[in-house]
């Protein structure tokens, strides 16, 4: 079963069960057990060894994964601190005066998500904790909030040159060229990310909902008419500054932590001889340090520093006692237990599919499709990247598989189809990650909005698939116009995609209005 379609079956079964049963923990666990059976060949001891040792123990002892879990706990603590000090309640009261309606609450959520472009994990939990009191007040459902959070996480990070995602993509470009420069060239062709941003604003201003989302939005809108200020907290002595300042400090400290982990402050550029330094050693610049950063280490350092600084500020301002601060530590951990459990199961399931050779199987599919289909290759890569990221729950893993293949398939760096194909790989990976129930960012978006995870997946899927369909056709147009040069091809294909998306949303809006009139 290794290196064949069977290698993806455990993940596919887990996803299908989650969507059918609406229970994610057992679904992921069944997928893990199936992966263990496939790998062990029905060997009893081999099965338990692979699931326990190669699966759970390996994933939970991986330094990167542990760093992400610690980061989650620290963020949970930050949220608990802001709530306990009264910062969240004060922000909710401020929002009553400055954010006047449901549209304003959603636009503020989108803008905040765009501004926090450093890392998707950081984005998911910070935007949720800051905006939930406001969206609750104006009748925005948890499902819609989770969609807005998820859509401003990975889709924003993948078009932000200064982000952990840009650093990851640059790391997969193992040629002589500058990985960050290649990332920047690919941004205009990252249609899924660009169209997702446009789609969010369009849905808000058109007041359009469809699919499962319309059910939750309609129910909460009716409830909010009779319930004033739901979801707000009224504890604590703090003001708006006690929410804004910790978030600003968190952003700053995470940026510093990221570049520190990449060697901005300490790492010198070595000479050609191993162990010998150049005559005039210099520090890495900001972009180089970001490209060389370890997101897991950097985010933990930043979050820990932010917790300490927040505590000191709160103590000096007299809004939080030492006893209250200490009570926030276990409270923050408890709030993140569901996300930690799902992440652990999702990582273990990914380990099962990796051990079965899922990456090699998909790589073979891409190489097999390259011959004679160069103009359609961006669209093909886009679909394959979606499938791989959706099945495995990882966009970074998809980058690692497909970007080197794109570079190998198109060695000429001046070939426009090369850039378009790399963009399609990144866009498809983000799309699959965006849709997948076992994706860590999807899980954390649910946690940030305090939304049932399966509800988030079900309500987000129609929106994501709408953008994916438009992006797929746009990549065909981009491939066909690639001989006209990157700039002209980019303009033509982007305008085609935007117009197509606008027409589709207008049709959906008209259809819903007509359907309502008939009813």
N, C-alpha and C positions, 0 to 999 in steps of 0.2 A: 504493500500500500504506500510505501515511501515514494515521494516524488511524483505522485499521480493525483488525480482529482480527489481520491479518498483522503488525501492529506488535509483538504479543506472541509470535509464532511463534519468533523466535531464542532467547528465554529458555526457552520451553517445550521446544524441541528440546534445548537445553543441559542442562536438568534431566533430561529423559527419557534422554539419552545417559549422564549421570552415574550414574543409577540402574541402567541396563542394563549398562554396561561397568565400573562401579565405578572409573572413572578420571576424576577431576574436571578436570585441567588441559586435556587434549585436548577434553573435552566443552564447556568454557567457550570454548575457542578456536574450535571449530566454530560455536558460537552467535554469536560476534563476527564471524566471516567471513560468516555468513548475513545478519547485520544490515547489514554493509557492502555486500553484493550487493543487498539490498532497497533500501537508501537510494540507491545510485549508479545504479540502473537499468541494470546491466550495463556501465557505463562503466569501462574498465580503470584509468585515472588517477584517476577519481572514487572508485573502490573503495579503492585504496591510500591516497589522501589522507584519506578518511573514517576508515578503520581506524587508520592510524598517527597522523595529526595530530589529527583530531577525537576519536579514541578514546584510544589509549595515552598520547600526549604530553599531551593535555588533562587526563586524569585524574591523571597523575603530576606535573603542574605545578599542580594545584589545591591551594591553601594548606591547606585543611581536610584533604584526603587525605594530604598530606605530613606534617601534624601527627600524624595517626593512625599513620602508618608510623613516625615518630620515637618516638612513645609506645610502640609495640610493641617497638622495639629497646631502649628504656630499661627496659621491663618485663622483657624477656629478660635484660638485664644484671643487673637486681635479682635475678632467679631464680638466675642463675649465681653472683652474689655470695653469696647465702644458702647455696647448695650448697657453694661453695668454702670458706666459713667454717665449715661444719659445722652451720649452724642447722637445715637440713632434717633431717639425720640425728638431731640432738638432739631435735627435735620428734617424730620417729618413735619414738625410745626412750621419750620421755615418754608418747606415745600408748599404748605397750604396757601401761603401768601404769594409765592413766585411761580409755582406750577399750577395752572388754573384748571386743567382738564386731563382726560385720559390720553389724548394725543401728546400733550406736553410731557406727561410722565414717561411715555414710551420713547419720545425723541430724546429726552434727557438720558434715558438708559442707553440708547444707541450711541449717543455722543460720548458718554463716559466709557463705554466699551471700546470705542475707537481710540480714545485718549490713552487707555491702558493697553498699549500694544506690545509691551515688552515680552510677555509670556502668557500663553493661553491658560495655564493652571491659575496663575495669579489673577488673570482677568475674570475667570469664571466665578471665583469665590469673593473677590472684592466687589465686583459690580452687583452681585446678588445681595451681599450684606448691606451695601449702601442704598440700593434702590428699592428693596423689597417693601419697606414701610410706605414709600411713596406710591408704588404701583398697587399695593393693597388698598390704599385710600381711594384711588380712582377706579377701582374695579378691573384692573388688569389681572387676568388669571395667572396662577403659578406656571401653567403650561406656556402661556405667551411670554412671560418673563424668562423662562428657561430657554425658549427659542431665541429671544433677543440676546441673551447672554451667550449662548452657544454660537450664534451667528456673528458675534463680535469678538470671538476668541480666535480659533484657528483661521477663519477667513481674513481677519485683520492681520494676525501675526505673519501670515504667508505673503503679505504684500508690504511688510514693514522691514526695511533694510537693517534697522537696529532692533533686533528681536532674537530670542533664543532659536526661533525657527530659521531665520536667515543664517545663523551660525551653524545649525544642523545641516542645512542644504549645502552650505559652503564646504562642510567637512566631507561630503560625499563626492566632491569634485576633486579627484586625486590626480589631476594632471598639473601641468605647469601654470595654467591660467588662474586668475583670481576668482575664487568661488563667490565672493560677495558681488563682484562686478557681473558675473553671470546671473546671479540671483536678481540683480536690479534690471538687467536686460529682459528678464522673463516676466517682470511684474505686469507690463501692459497686456500680456497675453494670458494672464491668470483669470480667465473669464468667470469661472465659478465664484471666486472670491469677490470680484468686482460686481457681478450681477447679484450676488447675495446681499451686498450693501444696498444696492439700488432697490432690490426687492423689499427689504425691511422698511425703508422710508416710504416706498409706494404703498405697502400694505397699511402703514400707519395713517398716512394722509388721505388715502382712498377709503379708510375705514372698512377694509375688505378682509374677511376671514373665510376660509373654506376648509373642507375636510373635517377631521375630528376637532380641530382648533375652534371652529365656530360654535360647537356645542358647549365647550368650557367657557368661552368668552361670553356667550349669550347668558348662560346661567349666572355667571359672576356679575355681569352688568346689571341684571335684574336684582340681585342680592344687594349690590352696592348702593342702590337707590334708597334702601331702607336701613342700611347699616353705615353709620358714620365713623370714619377713622379706624376701621378694622385693621389689625396687624401692627398697630403702633405700640410702642412701649412707653411708659410714663415714669419709669424709675430713673434715679440718678439726678445729680445736680449740674451736669455739664451742659454746654452750649454747642452750637454748630461747629465751632472750632475744635471740639473734642472728637469730631468725626473727620473733618477735613484734614486736620493736621496729621493724625495717625496715618491716613491713607496717603498723603503726600510724602510723609517720612518713609512709609513702606515702599512706595515707588522709587524714591531716591536711593534708599538702602539696597533695594534689589538690583538696581542698575549698577551701583558700586560693587555689590557682591558678585554680579555677573562678570564685570571687567576684571575684578580682582582674581576670580577663578581662572580667567584667561591670561593672566600674567601682566596686566596693565601696570601694576605697581612694583612688581618684583622680578618678573621673568626677563632676562636679558637674551638678546639674539646671539646664538653661538656661532663660532667660526666654522670653517669647513672641516677642520680636524676635530674628531670627537673628543669632548672634554676640554677643548681649548676655546677661549673667548676671543672675539674680535678685538683689534687693538683699541678701538673706541666704542665700547658697548653702548647700546641704546635700548630704551624701553619700547615695548610694543605700543603702537598707537591705538586709539579708541576702537576703530573698526577691526583691526587685527586681533585685539584682545577679546572683542565680542565674538568674533569668528572662532576664536580658540577657547571660548568659555565652556564651563560645565554648568548647565542650567540647574542641575540638582544641588550642587555645592553652593553656587551663587545665590540661589533663591533662599536656601536655608540660612545662609549667613545674613542676607538682607532682612529676612523675616525675624530672625532672632534679635538683630540689632534694633529693628523697629519695635518689637515687644518691650525691650529694655528702655528705649527712649520714651515710648508711650507711657510706661509705668512711671518714669521719673517726672514727666510733664504732668501727669494726672496727680501725682503726690504733691508736687509744688503748687498746683492749682487748687488742691484740696477737694477734688471731685471723687476721689477713690481712696479707700483705706488699704493698708497692706493686707488685711484679712480678706477684703473683697478681691484684691488682685490675685491672691493665692487660690481663691475659690474659682476664679476664671480658668485656671490651668486644667483641672479635670473637666470643667464644663465645656471648654473648647475641644478637648479630646473626645468627649461623648458626642458632641454635635457632628464630628467627622467619622464616627464609627461606621455608619452605613456606606459612605464613600470609600473608606479604607477597605472594607470587606469586599465590595464590588470590584475595586481595583485589584486586590489580591487575587480574586477568582479570574478576572479578565487577563491579568498578566500570566497566570498559570495556564489558562487556556491557550494563550499565544505561545507559551513554551511548548505545549503539546503539538500545535500545528507546525512550529519550527522544527521540532524533532522529527516530524513526518515528512519534511522536505517541501513544505508549501511554497516557500520562496523560490526554490529551484524549479518547481513545476510552473509557477507563474512566469518566471524568467524565460523559460523555454517557450511559453505561449507568445510572449512579446517578440522574441527573436524570430520565431516562425512566421509572424505576421508582417515582419519588416520588408521582406522581399517583394518588390514589385508594387508596393502600396504606399510609397513615400508620401504622396499627397494626402492620403487618408490616415497616415500613421498617427498624427496628433489625436484624431478622434478615437482611433483604436486604443492608443495608450491611455487616453482619458477613461475609457470604459474599463480597461483592465485594471487601472489604478483604483478606480472606484470599487471594483469587485474585490481586489486584494485588501484594501484598507477596511472595507466593510466586513470582510470575513475574519480578518485578524485583529481589527480594532486599533491599528496603529498606522498613522500617516508617515511617521519618521522611518519606520521599517520599510514602507513602500518606497519612500525616497531612496533609501539605501539599495533597494533592488533595481529600480527602474532608471534612475538618473545615470548610473554608469553604463547601462545598456543603451540609453539614448545617445550618450557621448560616443560610445563605440560604434553605433549604427551611423552616426553622422560626424566623422572625425574633423571635417572642415568647419572651423569655428566661424567662418563667414557665411555659412549656409543658413538662410532664414528658417528653414524647416527644423533645424537643430534646436534653435531657441524656442520655437513654437511647441516642439515635442516635449522639451524639458518643462515648459510652462504647463502643458497638458498633464504631465505626470504629477506635478505639484497640485494642480487644480483637482485632478481626480482623487488624489490621496486625501485632500482636505474634504472633498465631497463624501467619500466613503467613510472617513473618520466622523464627519458631521452626522451621518445617518446611522452609524453602527451602535447598537445597544451595548456593545462591549468596549467601546472606545472610552479611554480615560477622560477625555474632555467632555464627552456626552454625559458621563457619570457625574463629573464635577459641576457641569451646568445644572443638572438636576439638583445636586446638593446645594448649590448657590441659591437657587430659587426655592429650595425646600419643596420640590415637586416630586410626585411619584415618578420613578424613573421610566417605567414602561409608558405612562401617559405622555411623558416628554417625547419619547421616541415616536409614538404613534401620531402625535399632533405635529411634530416637526417634519416627518417624512414626506407628506405631500408638498410642503413648501420647498424642501431640499430637492426633491425629484423634479419639480417644475423648473427650478434654476438649472439642474443638471441636464434636462432635456434641451433647454435653450443653449446651454454651453456646448453640448455635443454637436448640435447643428452649426454653431458658430466656429467650432474647431474644423469642421469640414470646409467652411468658407475660408478660414485662415489658411488651411493647407492648399486649397485651390488657388488662392491669390498670393501665395508665398513667393512666387517668381517675380512679383512686382516690387519686392523689397520689404523689409521689416516695417518701415513707417507706414507705407501705403496699405500694406496687408493688415496692419494693426488697426488703422483708422476704419477701413472698410468692414472688417469683421466685427469690431466693437460696435459700430453704428448699427450693423445688421442685428446683432444680439440685443442691443438696447431697444430698438424698434420692435423686434419680435416679442420681447418680454412685455413691453408696454401694450402691444396689441392683445396679447394673451390675457393680461390682467384686466384690461377693459372689457374683453369678452366675458371673463369670469364675473366681473362686477355686474354687467348687464344681465347675465344669466341668473345671478342670485336675486337681482331686483325683480325680474320678470317672474321668477319662481315664487317670490314673496307676494307679488300682486295676485297671481293665480290662486295662491292659498287663501 
